[in-house]
Amino acid sequence: MSRHIDTPEIKFMRSMQKFFAESPHPENMKAIDSILKTLEREAWIDVNHALPEDWLESELLSWHKDTHLVFTSVLVQSFSEPDGRLPMISTKNRLIIKPIGIESIDSKTKNLNEWHWSQGAELVTHWRPLPSPIFHERMETKK
């Protein structure tokens, strides 16, 4: 599944991509593709537009998947409880917990079979993928 994030910057770079598609200079396309990939990776996504689980089969996010738990970590912009006035940016998980088949445990598990944010992620308005670790790897090799 290939999902697209649409911000004005990304829409502009996609139009540039189409413009240079016929270019005799392939380095233009490489540069545009690189910029577009970075913009998509760093875009903030409104939760009313999409949630991380919409990208479950995409390379946009890294997922942990096992029999009873599926989750990914993302950056979220949220507002504090109870008044909702203090904006915060933090790392949170988006997850779904599936039944393990033991009634005494399954009956006490909150949000069973429902996608939800990890604890402390109230009033989430936007999210984005975590920064790429490739940047950090490059920094390590330059030391």
Backbone as a printed PyTorch tensor [residue, N CA C, xyz], in Angstrom:
tensor([[[  0.8500,  -1.1680,   0.0000],
         [  0.0000,   0.0000,   0.0000],
         [  0.9000,   1.2380,   0.0000]],

        [[  0.7060,   2.0810,  -0.9370],
         [  1.4940,   3.3010,  -1.0140],
         [  0.6000,   4.4870,  -0.7110]],

        [[  0.8280,   5.1150,   0.4150],
         [  0.0460,   6.2790,   0.8210],
         [  0.8660,   7.5260,   0.5410]],

        [[  0.1930,   8.6230,   0.2760],
         [  0.8820,   9.8750,   0.0290],
         [  0.4670,  10.9010,   1.0680]],

        [[  1.4320,  11.6610,   1.5090],
         [  1.1960,  12.7840,   2.3960],
         [  1.1590,  14.0090,   1.5060]],

        [[  0.1600,  14.8530,   1.6590],
         [  0.0370,  16.0220,   0.8010],
         [  0.1200,  17.3160,   1.5950]],

        [[  1.3120,  17.9170,   1.6020],
         [  1.4870,  19.2650,   2.1130],
         [  1.7720,  20.1290,   0.8940]],

        [[  1.6730,  21.4480,   1.0030],
         [  1.9780,  22.2940,  -0.1550],
         [  3.3870,  22.0530,  -0.7170]],

        [[  4.3440,  21.8460,   0.1610],
         [  5.7180,  21.6060,  -0.2890],
         [  5.8280,  20.3060,  -1.0760]],

        [[  5.1620,  19.2730,  -0.5770],
         [  5.2140,  17.9640,  -1.2410],
         [  4.4900,  18.0270,  -2.5780]],

        [[  3.3590,  18.7110,  -2.6240],
         [  2.6520,  18.8650,  -3.9030],
         [  3.5320,  19.5920,  -4.9180]],

        [[  4.2480,  20.6230,  -4.4740],
         [  5.1450,  21.3550,  -5.3690],
         [  6.2440,  20.4360,  -5.8960]],

        [[  6.8600,  19.6510,  -5.0160],
         [  7.9470,  18.7680,  -5.4500],
         [  7.4250,  17.6750,  -6.3840]],

        [[  6.1940,  17.2190,  -6.1840],
         [  5.6250,  16.2330,  -7.1140],
         [  5.4120,  16.8630,  -8.4920]],

        [[  5.0130,  18.1410,  -8.5270],
         [  4.8650,  18.8070,  -9.8240],
         [  6.2250,  18.9810, -10.4910]],

        [[  7.2690,  19.2520,  -9.6970],
         [  8.6260,  19.3490, -10.2490],
         [  9.0820,  17.9860, -10.7730]],

        [[  8.7110,  16.9480, -10.0680],
         [  9.0550,  15.5900, -10.4860],
         [  8.4610,  15.3020, -11.8650]],

        [[  7.2110,  15.6760, -12.0580],
         [  6.5680,  15.4780, -13.3630],
         [  7.2350,  16.3390, -14.4260]],

        [[  7.5820,  17.5690, -14.0790],
         [  8.2020,  18.4870, -15.0320],
         [  9.5500,  17.9530, -15.5240]],

        [[ 10.3520,  17.4240, -14.5890],
         [ 11.6920,  16.9510, -14.9470],
         [ 11.7270,  15.4930, -15.3900]],

        [[ 10.5890,  14.8310, -15.4390],
         [ 10.5550,  13.4160, -15.8220],
         [ 11.1660,  13.1740, -17.1980]],

        [[ 11.0140,  14.1140, -18.0930],
         [ 11.5360,  13.9850, -19.4590],
         [ 12.8950,  14.6550, -19.6110]],

        [[ 13.4810,  15.1060, -18.5320],
         [ 14.7380,  15.8530, -18.5860],
         [ 15.9110,  14.9760, -19.0390]],

        [[ 16.8080,  15.5600, -19.8460],
         [ 17.9970,  14.8030, -20.2400],
         [ 19.0520,  14.7660, -19.1270]],

        [[ 18.7460,  15.3630, -17.9800],
         [ 19.6930,  15.3990, -16.8650],
         [ 19.1610,  14.5720, -15.6890]],

        [[ 19.5520,  13.3080, -15.5810],
         [ 19.0170,  12.4420, -14.5240],
         [ 19.3510,  12.9280, -13.1160]],

        [[ 20.4000,  13.7300, -12.9770],
         [ 20.7520,  14.2170, -11.6400],
         [ 19.6470,  15.1100, -11.0740]],

        [[ 18.8770,  15.7690, -11.9530],
         [ 17.7430,  16.5730, -11.4910],
         [ 16.7080,  15.6920, -10.8040]],

        [[ 16.3960,  14.5640, -11.4240],
         [ 15.3990,  13.6570, -10.8490],
         [ 15.8900,  13.0590,  -9.5360]],

        [[ 17.1810,  12.7340,  -9.4550],
         [ 17.7250,  12.1810,  -8.2110],
         [ 17.5810,  13.1890,  -7.0780]],

        [[ 17.8920,  14.4440,  -7.3720],
         [ 17.7870,  15.4900,  -6.3470],
         [ 16.3340,  15.6880,  -5.9260]],

        [[ 15.4320,  15.7540,  -6.8840],
         [ 14.0180,  15.9480,  -6.5760],
         [ 13.4740,  14.7630,  -5.7820]],

        [[ 13.8210,  13.5580,  -6.1910],
         [ 13.3670,  12.3670,  -5.4570],
         [ 13.8670,  12.3810,  -4.0120]],

        [[ 15.1040,  12.7960,  -3.8190],
         [ 15.6800,  12.8620,  -2.4760],
         [ 14.9600,  13.9020,  -1.6200]],

        [[ 14.7030,  15.0630,  -2.1840],
         [ 13.9890,  16.1150,  -1.4540],
         [ 12.5710,  15.6610,  -1.1200]],

        [[ 11.9000,  15.0610,  -2.0810],
         [ 10.5360,  14.5840,  -1.8760],
         [ 10.4780,  13.5300,  -0.7730]],

        [[ 11.4190,  12.6170,  -0.7780],
         [ 11.4600,  11.5640,   0.2470],
         [ 11.6620,  12.1810,   1.6370]],

        [[ 12.5390,  13.1750,   1.7230],
         [ 12.7760,  13.8510,   2.9980],
         [ 11.5300,  14.5940,   3.4620]],

        [[ 10.8880,  15.3210,   2.5550],
         [  9.6720,  16.0550,   2.9150],
         [  8.5750,  15.1120,   3.4020]],

        [[  8.3970,  13.9870,   2.7120],
         [  7.3730,  13.0210,   3.1220],
         [  7.6900,  12.4460,   4.4960]],

        [[  8.9640,  12.2050,   4.7450],
         [  9.3770,  11.6190,   6.0140],
         [  9.1790,  12.5940,   7.1760]],

        [[  9.2850,  13.9040,   6.8950],
         [  9.2470,  14.8960,   7.9640],
         [  7.9200,  15.6510,   8.0740]],

        [[  6.9420,  15.2890,   7.2800],
         [  5.6530,  16.0000,   7.2940],
         [  4.8460,  15.6410,   8.5390]],

        [[  4.1740,  16.6410,   9.1030],
         [  3.2300,  16.4050,  10.1890],
         [  1.8830,  16.0680,   9.5760]],

        [[  1.2510,  15.0080,  10.0530],
         [  0.0000,  14.5170,   9.4860],
         [ -1.1240,  14.7470,  10.4910]],

        [[ -2.1690,  15.4070,  10.0550],
         [ -3.3360,  15.6630,  10.8900],
         [ -4.0330,  14.3280,  11.1600]],

        [[ -4.3840,  14.0630,  12.4220],
         [ -5.0410,  12.7850,  12.7550],
         [ -6.4070,  12.6610,  12.1010]],

        [[ -6.9920,  13.7810,  11.6860],
         [ -8.2610,  13.7240,  10.9640],
         [ -8.0630,  13.2930,   9.5160]],

        [[ -6.8270,  13.3990,   9.0340],
         [ -6.5160,  12.9980,   7.6590],
         [ -6.0860,  11.5280,   7.6010]],

        [[ -5.2340,  11.1140,   8.5350],
         [ -4.7390,   9.7300,   8.5420],
         [ -4.0980,   9.4140,   9.8880]],

        [[ -4.0490,   8.1320,  10.1920],
         [ -3.4000,   7.6410,  11.4040],
         [ -2.3000,   6.6600,  11.0090]],

        [[ -1.3540,   6.4040,  11.8930],
         [ -0.2470,   5.5090,  11.5230],
         [ -0.6770,   4.1570,  10.9650]],

        [[ -1.7690,   3.5800,  11.4860],
         [ -2.1920,   2.2620,  10.9940],
         [ -2.6050,   2.2940,   9.5230]],

        [[ -2.8790,   3.4860,   8.9940],
         [ -3.1720,   3.5940,   7.5680],
         [ -1.9390,   3.2740,   6.7250]],

        [[ -0.7660,   3.3060,   7.3470],
         [  0.5030,   3.0090,   6.6700],
         [  1.0820,   1.6790,   7.1480]],

        [[  0.2410,   0.7680,   7.5570],
         [  0.6950,  -0.5130,   8.1060],
         [  1.5760,  -1.2900,   7.1380]],

        [[  1.3020,  -1.2350,   5.8540],
         [  2.0740,  -1.9760,   4.8580],
         [  3.0370,  -1.0820,   4.0830]],

        [[  3.3010,   0.1090,   4.5810],
         [  4.1640,   1.0630,   3.8900],
         [  5.5610,   1.0680,   4.5090]],

        [[  6.5210,   1.5570,   3.7600],
         [  7.8770,   1.7180,   4.2850],
         [  8.0210,   3.0140,   5.0700]],

        [[  6.9640,   3.7920,   5.1530],
         [  7.0040,   5.0650,   5.8650],
         [  7.2980,   4.8630,   7.3480]],

        [[  6.7990,   3.7710,   7.9180],
         [  6.9560,   3.5140,   9.3470],
         [  7.5650,   2.1370,   9.5940]],

        [[  8.2190,   2.0150,  10.7320],
         [  8.7600,   0.7370,  11.1850],
         [  7.7590,   0.1260,  12.1570]],

        [[  7.3500,  -1.0990,  11.9090],
         [  6.3350,  -1.7530,  12.7360],
         [  6.9000,  -2.9500,  13.4690]],

        [[  6.4580,  -3.1340,  14.7080],
         [  6.6990,  -4.3670,  15.4570],
         [  5.4080,  -5.1610,  15.3470]],

        [[  5.5230,  -6.3830,  14.8760],
         [  4.3260,  -7.2100,  14.7190],
         [  4.5790,  -8.5900,  15.3210]],

        [[  3.6830,  -8.9960,  16.2140],
         [  3.7000, -10.3920,  16.6650],
         [  2.2540, -10.8490,  16.8360]],

        [[  2.0580, -12.0050,  17.4040],
         [  0.7330, -12.6130,  17.4780],
         [ -0.2960, -11.7540,  18.2100]],

        [[  0.1300, -11.0750,  19.2780],
         [ -0.8290, -10.3710,  20.1250],
         [ -0.6340,  -8.8550,  20.1890]],

        [[  0.3480,  -8.3300,  19.4540],
         [  0.6370,  -6.9070,  19.5490],
         [  1.2080,  -6.3920,  18.2330]],

        [[  0.6940,  -5.2540,  17.7900],
         [  1.2360,  -4.5650,  16.6210],
         [  1.3880,  -3.1070,  17.0360]],

        [[  2.5930,  -2.5310,  16.8370],
         [  2.7510,  -1.1240,  17.1860],
         [  3.8740,  -0.4800,  16.3860]],

        [[  3.8170,   0.8560,  16.3600],
         [  4.8790,   1.6710,  15.7950],
         [  5.0610,   2.8780,  16.7000]],

        [[  6.2620,   3.4390,  16.7090],
         [  6.5360,   4.6540,  17.4780],
         [  6.5990,   5.8290,  16.5210]],

        [[  5.9710,   6.9250,  16.9040],
         [  5.9390,   8.1340,  16.0890],
         [  6.0650,   9.3520,  17.0060]],

        [[  6.3490,  10.4980,  16.4060],
         [  6.2800,  11.7530,  17.1410],
         [  4.8420,  12.2340,  17.0930]],

        [[  4.3400,  12.7530,  18.2020],
         [  2.9830,  13.2900,  18.2200],
         [  2.9930,  14.7170,  18.7490]],

        [[  2.0900,  15.5190,  18.2080],
         [  1.8070,  16.8220,  18.7860],
         [  0.4860,  16.6640,  19.5060]],

        [[  0.4880,  16.9800,  20.7750],
         [ -0.7280,  16.8190,  21.5720],
         [ -0.8430,  18.0000,  22.5220]],

        [[ -1.9240,  18.0010,  23.2690],
         [ -2.1510,  19.0540,  24.2490],
         [ -2.3950,  18.4110,  25.5950]],

        [[ -1.9670,  19.0980,  26.6490],
         [ -2.0310,  18.5330,  27.9930],
         [ -3.4620,  18.3820,  28.4880]],

        [[ -3.6460,  17.4110,  29.3400],
         [ -4.9050,  17.2430,  30.0620],
         [ -4.7590,  18.0060,  31.3760]],

        [[ -5.7240,  18.5040,  32.0380],
         [ -7.1260,  18.4530,  31.6660],
         [ -7.5740,  19.6660,  30.8480]],

        [[ -6.7860,  20.7550,  30.8360],
         [ -7.2760,  21.9600,  30.1740],
         [ -6.9680,  22.0110,  28.6810]],

        [[ -6.0280,  21.2100,  28.2060],
         [ -5.7260,  21.1510,  26.7800],
         [ -5.0740,  22.4010,  26.2280]],

        [[ -4.4020,  23.1680,  27.0650],
         [ -3.8030,  24.4220,  26.5950],
         [ -2.3070,  24.3250,  26.3480]],

        [[ -1.6280,  23.3900,  26.9380],
         [ -0.1830,  23.2970,  26.8030],
         [  0.1810,  22.3460,  25.6650]],

        [[  0.7460,  22.8710,  24.5410],
         [  1.1210,  21.9700,  23.4410],
         [  2.3890,  21.1950,  23.7930]],

        [[  2.4340,  19.9490,  23.3550],
         [  3.5850,  19.0860,  23.6340],
         [  3.9380,  18.2880,  22.3840]],

        [[  5.2110,  17.9940,  22.2400],
         [  5.6720,  17.0780,  21.2020],
         [  6.4330,  15.9710,  21.9170]],

        [[  6.0500,  14.7350,  21.6460],
         [  6.6800,  13.6040,  22.3240],
         [  6.6110,  12.3580,  21.4530]],

        [[  7.3370,  11.3500,  21.8350],
         [  7.3010,  10.0680,  21.1440],
         [  6.2440,   9.1960,  21.8160]],

        [[  5.3330,   8.6640,  21.0140],
         [  4.2970,   7.7760,  21.5330],
         [  4.1310,   6.5940,  20.5890]],

        [[  3.5110,   5.5580,  21.0880],
         [  3.2140,   4.3830,  20.2740],
         [  1.7650,   4.4270,  19.8070]],

        [[  1.5520,   3.9150,  18.6150],
         [  0.1990,   3.6650,  18.1110],
         [  0.1190,   2.1510,  18.0430]],

        [[ -0.8540,   1.5500,  18.7320],
         [ -0.8420,   0.1060,  18.8610],
         [ -2.2270,  -0.5080,  18.8790]],

        [[ -2.2100,  -1.8060,  18.6550],
         [ -3.4100,  -2.6210,  18.8130],
         [ -2.9940,  -3.8820,  19.5710]],

        [[ -3.7700,  -4.2170,  20.5860],
         [ -3.5110,  -5.4180,  21.3800],
         [ -4.5940,  -6.4290,  21.0350]],

        [[ -4.1620,  -7.6290,  20.7100],
         [ -5.1060,  -8.6820,  20.3400],
         [ -5.2520,  -9.6640,  21.5020]],

        [[ -6.3730, -10.3460,  21.5960],
         [ -6.5890, -11.2950,  22.6970],
         [ -5.5130, -12.3840,  22.7220]],

        [[ -5.1340, -12.7840,  23.9490],
         [ -4.1690, -13.8740,  24.0570],
         [ -4.8610, -15.2090,  24.3170]],

        [[ -6.1580, -15.1500,  24.5870],
         [ -6.9140, -16.3900,  24.7740],
         [ -7.0840, -16.8010,  26.2160]],

        [[ -6.6290, -15.9950,  27.1470],
         [ -6.8240, -16.2790,  28.5760],
         [ -7.8370, -15.2610,  29.0880]],

        [[ -9.0290, -15.7010,  29.3670],
         [-10.1440, -14.8130,  29.7050],
         [ -9.8260, -13.8570,  30.8380]],

        [[ -9.1730, -14.3450,  31.8880],
         [ -8.8980, -13.4820,  33.0450],
         [ -7.9790, -12.3130,  32.6670]],

        [[ -7.1160, -12.5100,  31.7000],
         [ -6.2280, -11.4270,  31.2430],
         [ -6.9170, -10.5840,  30.1780]],

        [[ -7.5090, -11.2340,  29.1940],
         [ -8.1700, -10.5030,  28.1030],
         [ -9.2720,  -9.5870,  28.6260]],

        [[-10.0140, -10.0230,  29.6490],
         [-11.1270,  -9.2190,  30.1600],
         [-10.6520,  -7.9480,  30.8580]],

        [[ -9.4040,  -7.9250,  31.3100],
         [ -8.8600,  -6.7550,  32.0060],
         [ -8.0380,  -5.8480,  31.0800]],

        [[ -7.8390,  -6.2620,  29.8500],
         [ -7.0310,  -5.4800,  28.9170],
         [ -7.8680,  -4.3680,  28.3020]],

        [[ -7.4080,  -3.1260,  28.4920],
         [ -8.1180,  -1.9820,  27.9230],
         [ -7.8770,  -1.9270,  26.4220]],

        [[ -8.8430,  -1.4250,  25.6920],
         [ -8.7260,  -1.1910,  24.2450],
         [ -8.3890,  -2.4530,  23.4390]],

        [[ -8.8160,  -3.6050,  23.8990],
         [ -8.5520,  -4.8570,  23.1930],
         [ -9.1490,  -4.7900,  21.7830]],

        [[ -8.3490,  -5.1440,  20.7850],
         [ -8.7570,  -5.1380,  19.3670],
         [ -9.1030,  -3.7430,  18.8300]],

        [[ -8.5990,  -2.6990,  19.4730],
         [ -8.8340,  -1.3240,  19.0020],
         [ -7.5010,  -0.6030,  18.8820]],

        [[ -7.3070,   0.1160,  17.7800],
         [ -6.1210,   0.9550,  17.6460],
         [ -6.2230,   2.0910,  18.6500]],

        [[ -5.1190,   2.3810,  19.3350],
         [ -5.1160,   3.4770,  20.3020],
         [ -3.6940,   3.9970,  20.4950]],

        [[ -3.6060,   5.1930,  21.0830],
         [ -2.3110,   5.7760,  21.4240],
         [ -1.8610,   5.2230,  22.7610]],

        [[ -0.5520,   5.1370,  22.9580],
         [ -0.0320,   4.6850,  24.2400],
         [ -0.3920,   5.6950,  25.3350]],

        [[ -0.2090,   5.2740,  26.5660],
         [ -0.5780,   6.0840,  27.7180],
         [  0.1070,   7.4540,  27.6620]],

        [[ -0.6260,   8.4730,  28.0410],
         [ -0.0730,   9.8170,  28.0740],
         [ -0.2140,  10.5660,  26.7610]],

        [[ -0.8730,   9.9750,  25.7810],
         [ -1.0720,  10.6520,  24.4870],
         [ -2.5240,  11.0860,  24.3690]],

        [[ -2.8800,  12.1020,  25.1290],
         [ -4.2390,  12.6160,  25.0720],
         [ -4.2830,  13.8070,  24.1220]],

        [[ -5.4140,  14.0260,  23.5150],
         [ -5.6410,  15.1620,  22.6390],
         [ -4.5910,  15.2890,  21.5390]],

        [[ -4.2630,  14.1750,  20.8970],
         [ -3.2950,  14.1740,  19.7930],
         [ -3.9360,  14.8330,  18.5820]],

        [[ -3.2210,  15.8000,  17.9920],
         [ -3.7390,  16.4900,  16.8080],
         [ -2.9730,  16.1220,  15.5430]],

        [[ -1.6530,  15.8760,  15.6660],
         [ -0.8090,  15.5730,  14.5140],
         [  0.2320,  14.5290,  14.9080]],

        [[  0.7410,  13.8280,  13.9170],
         [  1.8110,  12.8570,  14.1360],
         [  2.7380,  12.8690,  12.9290]],

        [[  3.9330,  12.3050,  13.1180],
         [  4.8630,  12.1410,  12.0060],
         [  5.8160,  10.9910,  12.3270]],

        [[  6.3850,  10.3880,  11.2830],
         [  7.3550,   9.3140,  11.5260],
         [  8.5490,   9.8270,  12.3120]],

        [[  9.2090,   8.9330,  13.0090],
         [ 10.4390,   9.3050,  13.7000],
         [ 11.5080,   9.6590,  12.6710]],

        [[ 12.4500,  10.5130,  13.0460],
         [ 13.5320,  10.8310,  12.1040],
         [ 14.3000,   9.5730,  11.7160]],

        [[ 14.8130,   9.5780,  10.5270],
         [ 15.5410,   8.4270,  10.0240],
         [ 16.8400,   8.2140,  10.7880]],

        [[ 17.1290,   6.9810,  11.1860],
         [ 18.3950,   6.7110,  11.8780],
         [ 19.5980,   6.8070,  10.9500]],

        [[ 19.3750,   6.8470,   9.6400],
         [ 20.4820,   6.9290,   8.6890],
         [ 21.3150,   8.1760,   8.9500]],

        [[ 20.6590,   9.2920,   9.2730],
         [ 21.3720,  10.5310,   9.5620],
         [ 22.3410,  10.3190,  10.7170]],

        [[ 21.8700,   9.6570,  11.7700],
         [ 22.7090,   9.4200,  12.9330],
         [ 23.8590,   8.4740,  12.5990]],

        [[ 23.6040,   7.4820,  11.7640],
         [ 24.6640,   6.5660,  11.3490],
         [ 25.7380,   7.3160,  10.5900]],

        [[ 25.3490,   8.2360,   9.7090],
         [ 26.3120,   9.0240,   8.9520],
         [ 27.1530,   9.8740,   9.8900]],

        [[ 26.5250,  10.4600,  10.9040],
         [ 27.2540,  11.2950,  11.8530],
         [ 28.2940,  10.4660,  12.5980]],

        [[ 27.9410,   9.2200,  12.9320],
         [ 28.8650,   8.3400,  13.6500],
         [ 30.0780,   8.0100,  12.7920]],

        [[ 29.8760,   7.7920,  11.5040],
         [ 30.9850,   7.3850,  10.6320],
         [ 31.9300,   8.5520,  10.3390]],

        [[ 31.4940,   9.7910,  10.5200],
         [ 32.3340,  10.9490,  10.2470],
         [ 33.2320,  11.3170,  11.4090]],

        [[ 33.0740,  10.6920,  12.5480],
         [ 33.8930,  11.0170,  13.7320],
         [ 35.3110,  10.5350,  13.5520]]])
